[in-house]
Amino acid sequence: MDALLDIPAAGAGRLGRQAVPPRQPRPRLRCPGLAEMVTWAALQAAMAGVYLLERPRLMIRVSGVVHGFVFLAHALVTALVAVDQRPRMPCGMCGCCY
């Protein structure tokens, strides 16, 4: 019967909505940051393989494209977190204060 009358739960705010806790930026930056680290290491390993071991350049092309995509995704997530958190300007530009 309560569901039919839409009675707010105890402790609920206005219109029966719970207060939304502030978002934490570190969990949102962790996955793109780790992916950036792994793809950068793969790119460095491919470069070492090409220049030191004389392997085909295809390794650099593939790892470079993957790393470029992940880098742009990481930059986008950092920008979205900066907009959400509204930090001071230098911290928002480099993403180092999260």
N, C-alpha and C positions, 0 to 999 in steps of 0.2 A: 504494500500500500504506500510506503514511503517513496518508492521509486515512481509511482504514479503521480504523487504530489510534488516531486522534485524538492524535497526538504534538504537543505544543505547539511553536511556533516558537521559535527562539533569541531570547532577550531577553524572552520573554513572561513575564508575571507568573503568579500563582497561577491554576490552572485554564485556562491558555492564553490568558488575556485580556490585551490590551495596556492599559497605563496610559492613562487618559483625561486629556487635557490640560485645564487649567482653561478655562472658557468666558469669552470676552471680551464685555463688555456693549455696547461701542460699535457693533459691527455689528448687534446685535439692536435697538438703539434708533435706528439711522440711518434706516431706511425709515419707521417710524411718525412720526419727527420731521420728515422731509421732507414726508410726506403732511399732517401737521398744519400745516406752514408754508404749503404750497400752498393748502389749503382755507381757511385763515385769510385769506390774501391774496385768494382768490376771494370770500369773504364781505365783506371790506372793499370790494372793487371793486363788488360787488352793492349794498352800502349806498350807495356814492358814486353809482352809477347811479340808484338810486331817489330819493335826496334831492337830488342836484344836477341830474340830467338828467331827472327825473320819469319814470322807466321803471316798468313794472309791478312790484308787490311780490312777484310769483312768484319773481323772481331771488333775493330774500333768503330766501324759504322753502326753496327747493331747496338753495342753498348753505349755509344754516343747518343743515338736516338732515344733509347730507353732512359738514359740519364737526363737528357734534355726535357723529356716529358715529365719525369718525376720532379725535376728542379722547378719547372713552371707550376706544377701542382703544389709543391711545397711553398713557393712564393705566393700563390693564390690563397692557400690556407693561412699563411702568416698575415697577409693583408686582411683577410676576413676576421681573424682573431684581433688584429689591431683596431679594426672598426668596432668590433664588439666590446673590447676592453677600454677603448678611448684613453690610451696612455699619453704621456708627454710626447712631443714630436720626435725627438731623436730615438726613443725606444721603439716607437711604432714603425719607424723607417727601417730599422735593422732587425727587429724582432728579437732583440737580445734580453729584454727585461721580463720575459715570461717564464 
